[in-house]
Amino acid sequence: MQSAEPRYWEDYEVGRKYPLGSTSFTAEEIVEFAEKFDPQSFHVDAEAAKSSLFGGLCASGWHVAAKLMRLFVDNYVDKRTALGSPGIDELRWLKPVRPGDTLTAWVECADKVPSKSRPTLGVIHEHWTAVNQNGELVMTSKGVNMVRRRPV
């Protein structure tokens, strides 16, 4: 979601939470994603999933992360100043995501530091959080993003 003015590294506030929005999961999309990328029985076969550790069909954690990434890009990243990411430091799937679940997520600016080698960019350390419709925490992540600094 683009604002009228670009959001530069200097504009991020440590401690501020930025809403990412919500996304829902259907049984069909859970199975479709898993058949392509994570074909474990509890993701692709509702009947087999009943006797699994999860007790029923659940989304692949990678599916959850991918849908949250879409929210991140659509509702948080400023495409004029975002420069990519060197990776994530931590990713936790804390509770299964089931067909019919709706996740609501946000990202918190946990820290920010100027680049030591590139004065035109800064680094943002972010904590992602997602809860289901019952307010139960289902995923957390700690990541790093590079953002353009305000031109002098």
Helices and strands as residue ranges (DSSP letters): G 9-11, E 17-24, H 27-37, H 41-44, H 46-50, H 61-75, E 87-93, E 102-114, E 121-131, E 137-148
